[in-house]
Amino acid sequence: MMFAKDILARLVGFPSVVGTPNGALLGFVRDYLAGHGISCRILTGPEGDRANLFATIGDASTPGYILSGHVDVVPAGEPEWLADPFVLREEAGRLIGRGACDMKGYVAAVLAAVPDLVAMDLSRPIHIALSYDEEAGCKGVPHLLSALPDLCAPPLGAIIGEPTGLVPVLAHKGKASVRVTARGVPGHSSRPDLGQNAIHALVPVLAAATAQAEALKAGPQDLRFAPSYSSLQIGTLSGGQAINIIPDRAEARIEARAIAGVDPEALLAPVIAAAELAGLESEILSSYPALALDAADPLAALAQAISGHAPLGAVSFGTEAGLFQKAGIPSVICGPGDIARAHRPEEYLTLEELEGARAMVVALGQRLSG
């Protein structure tokens, strides 16, 4: 039997950076599950080189619960790493490696609990759902959700194991992002009359974005979030080759984060309108809705019972939970670790946190037994 730490070491060892193939990692999970008598479905996405995975312990024709996690990670090129980020190392109870906290630790805990779950007489099934390209704006999980009616009975709920310190979280903000591209005519900067400056062409869009960002501060408020309002920012701006060359291409990427009940794409409308007025190209890069689980929902009580922690109202970061909710599946976020460690060099999960997550999954199985 593999311990959670051993499984995490294997998972971290696959450099499944967002936007890259994940077949080797999913092959390991498939073989591990097969070793415990569990078959799974590998659901290849439209990209062709990466996929989602879905497996069921118990009777798939009975409504049950999904344990969901993404297996992609952000790049690990920061110079502050003290060793290879894709080789898990242990120091003073810390398990250090890219994805250890966000969120291969949760996946490892779920897989480590599989032998316990298989040995139980589950009255309702437990599904394992692994997705790809979450870090690119939750691009993989919609393909899994569209296949769900052919995979199992309508689930009663989903637990998305993003790092929350094993505290159930009932709500998070939604997000949408847009890319605006301007094309100009290059030339020597001494003759601007003979060219067209692509960076200058972006100025109306940037002005619309900053105005919208300011306006949202006085918009609808939800005090569960910090900040309590929807927000918008210009995340990246690129263009130009040298100071004495008229830029022939420029690009801005702008994101909006929406409180529950607000459509994140709608927040980008002034930006897109400004782009259209200026004759520029705009493309929505990613979009997912906010999560809002009623505190009285049975899933909130279940999450509290198995985690041992009272639910937290909301967090400002986004997850795939909003997409599960949009698909009609009540969802909660609850996983090991601290989001503050994610996307940073020397990312880690403690042994205690890893074992706590495994215990939570086993507790879910125990509540569904008999």
Disulfide bonds with the S-S distance in Angstrom:
none
